[in-house]
Amino acid sequence: MDAGNAAYTPGPGAAIQAVKESLPSGPAPGSPGPPIVTIAFAPLLAQGLSALAPEPALGIVKILLVKAGFRWHNAFNESTVRKADDLFACAAQDGACYDPIPKDAELTGVTLEFYFTGSPGPHWVELSPPRGLRFQYAEDREKILELLTRRLIVSF
């Protein structure tokens, strides 16, 4: 078949793109539109595990940091990614020699798992400053954004 006449079939990233497009991304030309979402990790860096306290009023019973990306501003601009079922619990197990968020590195992105009342498993959210925000389930968006806004991790 001629490549110019091939039918377009959306790939697996189409659903993720649809969620991304549903996020506030700034006003459309000529209209006020929704506000821009900004992500900052300062509260997570300052408060650590406390920044991920549950929020029962929103039905959120547990929040885990399961993935974190780091960049060191050194001669090599090293980047690393840490993944675990719970990075803070992993650090607590390993003691003082393990810091879940190294102080000398820039935190470039995280994946959080949210556990909701009545839900059989976790729902993940990826955050990458300044504006990257992806939800596993679009229906979680309102509750999670409310929590992250209260904790000053996300602002509009």
C-alpha positions in Angstrom: 0.0 0.0 0.0 1.2 3.5 -0.8 2.4 5.2 2.4 0.6 8.4 1.3 -2.7 6.5 1.3 -2.3 4.5 4.5 -5.1 4.9 7.0 -4.1 6.4 10.4 -4.5 4.1 13.4 -4.0 5.7 16.8 -1.2 4.0 18.8 -1.3 3.3 22.6 -0.2 6.8 23.3 -3.4 8.2 22.0 -5.3 7.7 25.3 -2.4 9.4 27.2 -2.4 12.3 24.8 -6.2 12.7 25.3 -5.7 13.0 29.0 -2.8 15.5 28.5 -5.1 17.6 26.2 -7.8 17.7 28.9 -5.4 19.5 31.3 -5.3 23.2 31.7 -2.6 24.4 29.3 -3.2 28.1 29.0 -5.6 30.3 27.2 -6.5 29.8 23.6 -5.6 32.7 21.3 -8.2 35.5 21.8 -9.9 33.9 24.9 -9.1 33.9 28.6 -9.3 30.1 28.8 -8.2 28.0 31.8 -5.2 28.9 33.8 -1.8 27.3 33.3 -0.7 24.6 35.7 2.7 25.0 37.3 4.4 22.2 39.2 7.0 22.8 42.0 8.7 20.3 44.2 9.8 22.7 46.9 7.2 21.3 49.4 8.2 17.7 48.7 11.9 18.7 49.1 11.2 20.6 52.4 8.6 18.3 54.0 9.6 14.9 52.6 7.2 12.2 53.5 4.9 14.7 55.3 4.0 16.3 52.0 2.5 12.9 51.0 0.2 12.6 54.0 -3.2 11.0 53.3 -6.3 13.2 52.7 -9.3 11.2 54.0 -11.7 14.0 53.2 -10.9 13.5 49.5 -11.0 9.7 49.8 -7.2 9.5 49.5 -6.0 7.0 52.1 -2.3 6.6 51.0 0.2 8.3 48.7 3.5 6.7 47.8 6.5 8.1 46.0 7.4 5.3 43.6 9.7 6.9 41.0 11.9 10.0 41.1 14.2 11.4 38.5 17.3 13.5 39.4 19.9 15.6 37.6 23.2 16.6 39.1 24.7 19.8 37.7 28.3 18.6 37.5 30.8 18.2 34.7 28.8 15.3 33.3 25.2 16.4 34.0 24.4 13.0 35.3 20.8 11.9 35.4 19.4 9.0 37.4 16.0 7.5 38.1 15.1 5.7 41.3 12.2 3.3 41.4 10.7 1.3 44.3 7.4 0.3 45.7 7.8 3.2 48.1 11.0 5.3 48.0 10.6 6.7 51.5 10.1 3.2 53.0 13.1 2.0 51.1 15.2 4.9 52.5 13.9 4.1 56.1 14.9 0.5 55.7 18.4 1.4 54.5 19.1 4.0 57.2 21.0 7.2 57.1 23.2 6.2 54.1 20.2 6.5 51.7 18.4 9.7 50.9 15.2 9.3 48.9 15.7 12.8 47.5 19.4 13.7 47.3 20.1 17.2 48.5 22.7 17.9 45.8 20.5 16.9 42.9 17.7 18.6 41.0 14.4 16.7 41.2 13.3 16.5 37.6 10.1 14.4 37.9 8.2 12.0 40.1 5.5 9.3 39.9 3.1 9.2 42.9 0.7 6.4 43.6 -2.6 7.4 45.1 -4.8 4.9 47.0 -8.5 5.8 47.1 -11.1 4.5 49.5 -12.9 1.5 47.9 -10.4 1.3 45.0 -8.6 -2.1 44.6 -5.2 -0.7 43.6 -3.1 2.4 43.1 -3.7 5.2 40.6 -0.5 6.8 39.4 0.2 10.4 38.5 3.4 11.6 36.9 4.6 15.2 37.6 7.4 16.8 35.7 8.1 20.5 36.1 7.2 23.0 35.1 3.9 21.9 33.5 4.0 18.1 32.9 1.1 16.3 34.6 -0.3 12.9 33.5 -3.0 10.9 35.2 -3.5 7.2 34.9 -7.3 7.8 35.2 -8.8 11.1 34.1 -11.6 10.8 36.7 -8.9 11.2 39.5 -7.9 14.6 38.2 -10.2 16.8 40.3 -9.4 15.1 43.7 -5.6 14.8 43.0 -5.3 18.4 41.8 -7.2 19.6 44.9 -4.7 17.8 47.1 -1.6 18.8 45.2 -2.9 22.4 45.2 -3.4 22.4 48.9 0.1 21.1 49.4 1.5 23.8 47.1 3.0 21.2 44.7 0.7 22.4 41.9 -0.6 25.9 41.3 -2.7 27.6 38.7 
